[in-house]
């Protein structure tokens, strides 16, 4: 629902530095002795989104109603991701390929705004079109089953952030190796100390072993406990 307000190098794309640990042993417990663990769901019963750390938010409007987030999505292998969204929870996830291609389409976007009944612009799976809402021309961005509405002025400001986002992307890429190492280290600590899948126990263990001087460790503990626990269960205990 609409509310009134709302190129970097390809060499860094999805740089997955994580290498599985050779010394990890299969779980010695029978599978039925390990308590089942389900990832938490949101209010609509859908799986919770993959957590992100080291997030930088760029406001697209004065009230920050619309924003562009860039951060590292955390998991067994971490990667940089961009999120376009608003404070109503609407969100579109952009790959770096889509972002770079969008930045090259400024002239096309300007023509879209100026030309009535112009065909939608397609960038991979992302479509951009003009729709009329309360007699105003609004840009509708659709990516698979997600959509976002923005004023043309908001989209044009997004283009002004091109180099800001590119610099942030490169900086985050340099941190991926450290994120994967911290993630792996915390999982190994859980493997050696847990005998089930109790989240409260996992948090207590992590609070004893995480590096309080590391912003990566601090944010992993704050945002990614569920992913750490899931990966611990996948690997099994180390004896």
C-alpha positions in Angstrom: 0.0 0.0 0.0 1.4 3.4 -1.0 2.0 6.2 1.6 3.0 9.7 0.5 6.6 9.3 1.7 8.8 7.0 1.6 29.7 0.3 -9.8 31.6 -1.4 -8.1 34.0 -4.1 -9.2 32.5 -7.5 -10.0 35.5 -9.1 -8.3 33.9 -8.7 -4.9 30.6 -10.3 -5.7 29.5 -12.8 -3.1 33.0 -13.5 -1.9 32.6 -16.7 0.1 35.8 -17.3 2.0 34.4 -20.0 4.4 36.1 -23.4 4.2 34.4 -26.3 6.1 36.5 -27.6 9.0 38.1 -30.9 8.1 38.4 -32.0 11.7 34.7 -31.8 12.4 33.4 -35.2 13.4 29.9 -36.6 12.7 27.6 -36.3 15.6 27.9 -39.4 17.9 24.4 -38.9 19.3 21.5 -40.7 17.8 19.4 -38.1 15.9 16.3 -38.8 18.0 18.3 -37.8 21.2 18.9 -34.3 19.8 16.1 -31.9 20.5 14.5 -30.5 17.4 15.0 -26.9 16.7 12.9 -24.7 14.4 13.9 -21.3 13.2 11.6 -18.7 14.6 8.9 -17.3 12.4 7.5 -13.8 12.0 4.0 -12.8 12.8 2.8 -14.2 9.4 4.2 -17.6 10.0 7.1 -17.2 7.5 10.7 -18.0 8.3 12.6 -15.2 9.8 14.9 -13.3 7.5 18.6 -14.0 7.4 20.2 -11.6 9.9 22.6 -8.9 8.8 25.5 -7.3 10.6 27.7 -4.3 10.1 24.6 -2.6 8.4 24.9 0.9 7.1 21.6 2.7 6.4 21.2 5.4 3.8 18.0 7.5 4.3 16.2 8.3 1.0 13.8 10.8 2.5 14.1 13.5 5.2 12.0 11.4 7.6 13.9 8.2 6.7 10.6 6.7 5.8 12.4 5.1 2.8 15.9 3.7 3.1 18.6 1.7 1.5 20.4 -0.8 3.8 23.7 -2.5 3.0 25.2 -5.1 5.3 26.6 -8.6 5.6 24.0 -11.4 5.6 25.2 -14.0 8.1 25.3 -17.8 7.7 27.6 -20.7 6.9 28.9 -18.4 4.1 28.3 -14.7 4.5 27.8 -12.2 1.7 26.9 -8.5 1.2 23.3 -7.6 0.4 21.4 -4.4 -0.3 17.8 -3.9 0.9 15.5 -1.2 -0.3 12.6 -0.7 2.2 10.3 1.5 4.1 9.2 1.7 7.8 6.0 -0.3 7.0 8.1 -3.4 6.5 8.0 -3.5 2.7 11.4 -4.5 1.4 13.2 -5.5 -1.8 16.5 -7.3 -1.7 19.0 -6.3 -4.4 22.0 -8.2 -5.5 25.1 -6.2 -6.4 24.5 -7.1 -10.0 21.0 -5.6 -9.9 22.3 -2.5 -8.1 25.1 -1.9 -10.6 22.7 -2.3 -13.5 20.1 0.0 -11.9 22.8 2.7 -11.6 23.4 2.5 -15.4 19.7 3.0 -16.1 19.3 6.6 -14.9 18.5 8.0 -18.3 16.0 5.2 -18.9 14.3 6.0 -15.5 14.1 9.7 -16.4 12.4 8.8 -19.7 10.0 6.5 -17.9 8.9 9.4 -15.7 8.6 11.8 -18.6 6.8 9.5 -21.0 3.2 8.5 -20.4 2.4 4.8 -20.9 6.1 4.0 -21.1 6.8 0.2 -20.9 8.2 -1.0 -17.6 12.0 -1.1 -17.3 13.4 -4.6 -16.5 16.7 -5.2 -14.7 17.0 -8.9 -14.2 14.0 -9.8 -12.1 13.3 -6.2 -11.0 10.7 -4.2 -12.9 10.2 -0.4 -12.6 7.0 1.2 -13.8 4.9 4.3 -13.4 1.5 3.9 -11.7 -1.1 6.6 -10.9 -2.1 6.9 -7.2 -4.4 9.8 -6.3 -3.6 11.4 -9.6 0.1 11.4 -8.8 2.8 9.5 -10.8 4.4 7.0 -8.5 7.2 4.5 -9.3 6.4 0.9 -8.5 9.4 -1.4 -8.0 8.6 -5.1 -8.2 10.9 -8.0 -7.5 9.2 -11.4 -7.6 6.5 -11.3 -4.8 7.7 -8.0 -3.2 7.0 -4.4 -4.3 7.8 -0.9 -3.2 6.3 2.4 -4.1 8.5 5.6 -4.4 8.2 9.1 -5.6 10.3 9.8 -8.7 12.3 12.3 -6.6 13.2 9.5 -4.2 14.4 7.2 -7.0 16.5 10.1 -8.4 18.1 10.6 -5.0 19.0 6.9 -4.9 21.2 7.5 -7.9 23.1 10.2 -6.0 24.1 7.5 -3.5 25.8 5.4 -6.1 29.4 6.0 -5.0 28.5 6.1 -1.3 27.1 2.6 -1.6 29.9 1.3 -3.8 32.5 2.4 -1.1 30.5 0.8 1.6 30.2 -2.4 -0.4 33.9 -2.7 -0.9 34.5 -2.1 2.8 32.1 -4.8 3.7 33.6 -7.3 1.3 36.9 -6.9 3.1 35.1 -8.0 6.4 33.6 -11.1 5.0 36.6 -13.3 5.9 36.6 -12.0 9.5 32.8 -12.6 9.8 33.1 -16.2 8.6 36.0 -16.9 10.9 34.1 -15.5 13.9 31.0 -17.4 12.9 33.0 -20.7 12.7 34.8 -20.1 16.0 31.5 -19.5 17.9 29.9 -22.6 16.4 32.9 -24.7 17.4 32.6 -23.4 20.9 28.9 -24.4 20.9 29.8 -27.8 19.5 32.1 -28.6 22.4 29.7 -27.4 25.1 26.1 -28.2 24.1 24.1 -31.4 24.5 21.0 -30.3 22.8 19.4 -27.3 21.1 18.4 -25.0 23.9 18.7 -21.4 22.8 19.1 -20.1 26.4 22.1 -22.4 26.9 23.6 -21.3 23.7 23.4 -17.7 24.6 25.1 -18.3 28.0 27.9 -20.2 26.3 28.4 -17.5 23.7 28.5 -14.8 26.3 31.4 -16.6 28.0 33.5 -17.0 24.8 32.8 -14.1 22.5 35.3 -11.3 22.0 33.9 -8.2 23.6 36.4 -6.0 21.8 35.2 -7.3 18.3 32.2 -5.5 16.8 31.7 -8.6 14.6 31.5 -11.0 17.6 29.2 -8.5 19.4 26.8 -8.2 16.5 26.8 -12.0 15.8 25.8 -12.5 19.4 23.1 -9.8 19.2 21.6 -10.8 15.8 22.7 -14.3 14.7 22.3 -16.7 17.7 19.6 -18.7 15.8 21.9 -19.2 12.8 24.8 -20.2 15.1 22.6 -22.7 16.8 21.3 -24.1 13.5 24.8 -24.6 12.2 25.9 -26.3 15.5 23.0 -28.8 15.1 23.9 -29.4 11.5 27.5 -30.2 12.3 26.9 -32.2 15.5 28.9 -32.2 18.7 32.7 -32.5 18.8 34.1 -34.9 21.4 
